[in-house]
Amino acid sequence: MNDKIIEHFANPTRSKIFLEIFTGEQITAKKLLEKLPDISQPTLYRHIKAMLDDGMIEVVGEKKIRGVVEKSYSAKFDWAADMERIVTENDGPGFMQIFLQYITGVINEFRTYCESDNVDIVGDGAGFSVAPICATDEEFQDAMMKIGEIIQSLITATPTEGSKLRSLYMVIVPPKKV
């Protein structure tokens, strides 16, 4: 992973392109143009080249169609290896890059839900919130362990009639250090 990735996420056009690539797992420029009609072909190719050069995406397939090679693109990162290195080295900028990738996934899932034909916000239990918490490190760790136990019991529960699959995301923002 490199420091240029944050710059890509800061660019609205590249963020839109990346979100579509990330969503599709593997997508061609032609499909990107169909999904993003507000982006011209030259602009799309310029952004794809920059993201390829900086290692944000990669070519994962090539197919020859009428003498032209059509490339398929995919997001390029290894969550487990990147996270292990970042945590071991206390790499703040790297942690931010992983967070941006995580949030991109959250945005995609939330967008897919919101754009579906059968949105029932209350009935589906959809939402988001923030809860400022004042606690000692020990109290906070204890609360996180209890929350983890509750969530683990839901993850491992056998689905029953009426069960619905939901995604629960958590982000913990530490206090500002002065």
C-alpha positions in Angstrom: 0.0 0.0 0.0 1.3 3.5 -0.6 0.5 7.1 0.5 -1.0 8.0 -2.9 -4.1 6.0 -2.1 -5.4 8.7 0.3 -5.1 11.2 -2.6 -7.2 9.0 -4.8 -10.0 8.7 -2.2 -9.9 12.5 -1.8 -10.7 12.9 -5.5 -14.5 12.5 -6.0 -14.2 11.1 -9.5 -11.7 8.5 -8.5 -13.7 7.6 -5.5 -16.7 7.0 -7.7 -14.7 4.9 -10.1 -13.0 2.9 -7.2 -16.4 2.3 -5.6 -17.7 0.7 -8.8 -14.6 -1.4 -9.2 -14.7 -2.4 -5.6 -18.4 -3.2 -5.9 -18.1 -5.3 -9.0 -15.0 -7.2 -7.8 -14.0 -7.3 -11.4 -15.2 -4.8 -14.0 -14.3 -3.5 -17.5 -13.9 0.2 -18.5 -17.0 -0.3 -20.8 -19.1 -1.3 -17.8 -17.7 1.6 -15.8 -18.8 4.0 -18.5 -22.3 2.5 -18.4 -22.5 2.8 -14.6 -20.9 6.3 -14.6 -22.4 8.2 -17.5 -21.3 11.5 -16.1 -17.6 10.6 -16.7 -16.2 10.9 -20.2 -14.2 8.0 -21.7 -10.9 10.0 -21.8 -11.4 11.1 -18.2 -12.2 7.5 -17.1 -9.1 6.1 -18.7 -6.9 8.9 -17.3 -8.1 8.1 -13.7 -7.8 4.3 -14.3 -4.2 4.8 -15.4 -3.4 6.9 -12.3 -5.0 4.3 -10.0 -3.1 1.5 -11.8 0.2 3.4 -11.5 -0.3 3.9 -7.8 -1.3 0.3 -7.0 -4.9 1.1 -6.0 -6.4 -1.2 -8.7 -5.0 -4.0 -10.9 -5.7 -5.6 -14.2 -7.2 -9.1 -13.5 -8.2 -10.2 -16.9 -7.8 -9.4 -20.6 -10.1 -10.5 -23.5 -9.6 -9.7 -27.2 -12.8 -8.4 -28.8 -12.7 -7.5 -32.5 -8.9 -6.8 -32.3 -9.1 -4.7 -29.2 -8.0 -6.0 -25.8 -10.7 -5.4 -23.1 -9.2 -5.3 -19.6 -11.0 -6.2 -16.4 -10.0 -4.3 -13.2 -10.2 -5.1 -9.6 -9.3 -3.4 -6.3 -5.8 -4.3 -5.2 -5.0 -4.9 -1.5 -4.4 -7.7 1.0 -6.4 -6.8 4.1 -4.8 -9.3 6.4 -1.2 -8.6 5.5 -1.7 -4.9 5.4 -3.4 -4.8 8.7 -0.8 -6.9 10.4 2.0 -4.6 9.2 0.1 -1.5 10.1 -0.7 -2.6 13.6 2.8 -3.8 14.2 4.4 -0.6 13.0 1.7 1.8 14.4 1.4 3.2 10.9 -1.2 5.9 11.1 -1.3 6.8 7.4 -1.6 3.1 6.5 -4.4 2.7 9.1 -6.2 5.6 7.4 -5.9 3.8 4.0 -7.3 0.6 5.4 -10.1 2.6 7.0 -10.9 4.3 3.7 -11.2 0.8 2.1 -13.4 -0.4 4.9 -15.7 2.7 4.6 -15.9 2.2 0.9 -17.3 -1.2 1.5 -19.8 0.2 4.0 -20.8 2.9 1.6 -21.3 0.4 -1.2 -23.5 -1.9 1.0 -25.5 1.0 2.3 -26.0 2.5 -1.2 -27.1 -0.9 -2.6 -29.7 -1.1 0.2 -30.9 2.5 -0.2 -31.2 2.1 -4.0 -33.2 -1.2 -3.8 -36.9 -1.2 -4.7 -38.1 -2.5 -1.3 -36.6 -0.2 1.2 -38.3 -0.4 4.6 -36.0 1.6 6.9 -37.8 0.9 10.2 -38.9 -2.7 9.3 -35.4 -3.6 8.1 -33.8 -2.1 11.2 -31.5 0.1 9.1 -29.8 3.1 10.6 -26.6 4.6 11.9 -25.7 6.5 15.0 -22.8 7.8 17.2 -22.5 7.3 20.9 -19.9 9.4 22.7 -18.6 7.3 25.6 -16.7 8.4 28.7 -15.0 5.5 30.4 -11.6 4.4 31.7 -9.5 2.1 29.5 -10.6 -0.9 31.6 -14.3 0.0 31.5 -14.1 0.5 27.8 -12.3 -2.9 27.2 -14.9 -4.6 29.4 -17.7 -3.1 27.4 -16.1 -4.1 24.1 -15.7 -7.7 25.4 -19.4 -7.8 26.4 -20.5 -6.3 23.0 -18.2 -8.8 21.3 -19.8 -11.7 23.1 -23.3 -10.6 22.1 -22.3 -10.1 18.5 -20.5 -13.5 18.4 -23.6 -15.2 19.7 -25.6 -13.6 16.8 -22.9 -14.5 14.2 -22.8 -18.2 15.2 -26.6 -18.6 15.7 -28.4 -20.9 13.4 -30.7 -18.9 11.2 -34.4 -19.6 11.9 -37.6 -18.7 10.1 -37.9 -14.9 10.1 -34.2 -14.3 10.5 -32.7 -11.6 8.3 -29.1 -11.1 7.4 -27.8 -7.7 8.5 -24.4 -6.2 8.6 -23.3 -4.4 11.7 -20.2 -2.1 11.4 -18.3 -0.6 14.2 -15.8 2.2 14.2 -14.0 3.2 17.4 -12.4 6.7 17.3 -10.0 7.2 20.2 -9.9 10.5 22.1 -7.8 13.4 20.8 -4.4 13.5 22.4 -3.4 16.9 23.6 
